[in-house]
Amino acid sequence: MTYPYFIPALAAAMLMAAGGEASADDAVRGQGLYKTMCMSCHSIDYSGAGPAHKGEFGRKIGSAAGYSYSPA
């Protein structure tokens, strides 16, 4: 199974329909959420407790070497 590329476009459309365009505050909030919720296991550039996020797009889901994935 590969990443469904329509999801980001769908998310952007839903955001605009929900009350406007994304703002710089959204990017700052997203960066804060990534640092507090994701970085404890993931890095952009290297694999740690979880696989690296760099190179995620276009990679088959659950295919990073060295990790066991749940059937879900």
JOBELMO-V589379 format. One record per residue. N is the residue number from 1. PHI is phi in radians with two decimals (none if undefined). PSI is psi in radians with two decimals (none if undefined). Layout:
n=(N | N)
phi=(PHI | PHI)
psi=(PSI | PSI)
This chain:
n=(1 | 2 | 3 | 4 | 5 | 6 | 7 | 8 | 9 | 10 | 11 | 12 | 13 | 14 | 15 | 16 | 17 | 18 | 19 | 20 | 21 | 22 | 23 | 24 | 25 | 26 | 27 | 28 | 29 | 30 | 31 | 32 | 33 | 34 | 35 | 36 | 37 | 38 | 39 | 40 | 41 | 42 | 43 | 44 | 45 | 46 | 47 | 48 | 49 | 50 | 51 | 52 | 53 | 54 | 55 | 56 | 57 | 58 | 59 | 60 | 61 | 62 | 63 | 64 | 65 | 66 | 67 | 68 | 69 | 70 | 71 | 72)
phi=(none | -1.87 | -1.10 | -1.35 | -1.18 | -1.35 | -1.07 | -1.04 | -1.15 | -1.12 | -1.10 | -1.12 | -1.11 | -1.15 | -1.08 | -1.15 | -1.20 | -1.45 | 2.51 | 2.42 | -1.52 | -1.16 | -2.14 | -1.06 | -1.09 | -1.11 | -1.15 | -1.14 | -1.11 | -1.08 | -1.12 | -1.11 | -1.12 | -1.07 | -1.14 | -1.54 | -1.93 | -1.89 | -1.20 | -1.19 | -2.06 | -2.10 | -2.22 | -1.23 | -1.72 | -2.38 | -1.48 | -2.25 | -1.12 | -2.20 | -1.16 | -1.09 | -1.48 | -1.14 | 1.47 | -1.18 | -1.27 | 1.60 | -1.56 | -1.07 | -1.05 | 1.22 | -2.03 | -1.15 | -1.12 | 1.59 | -2.19 | -1.72 | -1.98 | -1.28 | -1.05 | -1.14)
psi=(2.31 | 2.88 | 2.25 | 1.84 | -0.23 | -0.27 | -0.82 | -0.68 | -0.70 | -0.75 | -0.72 | -0.73 | -0.71 | -0.68 | -0.78 | -0.69 | -0.45 | -0.05 | 0.27 | -3.08 | 2.84 | 2.61 | 3.04 | -0.55 | -0.59 | -0.71 | -0.72 | -0.75 | -0.76 | -0.71 | -0.72 | -0.74 | -0.72 | -0.78 | -0.65 | -0.47 | -0.45 | -0.66 | -0.22 | -0.45 | -0.44 | 2.66 | 2.80 | -0.78 | -0.43 | 2.73 | 2.41 | -2.17 | -0.50 | 2.83 | 2.66 | 2.58 | -0.37 | 2.28 | 0.19 | -0.73 | 2.28 | -0.20 | 2.48 | 2.38 | 2.34 | 0.51 | 0.06 | 2.28 | 2.47 | 0.10 | 2.47 | 2.35 | 2.59 | 2.78 | -0.43 | none)
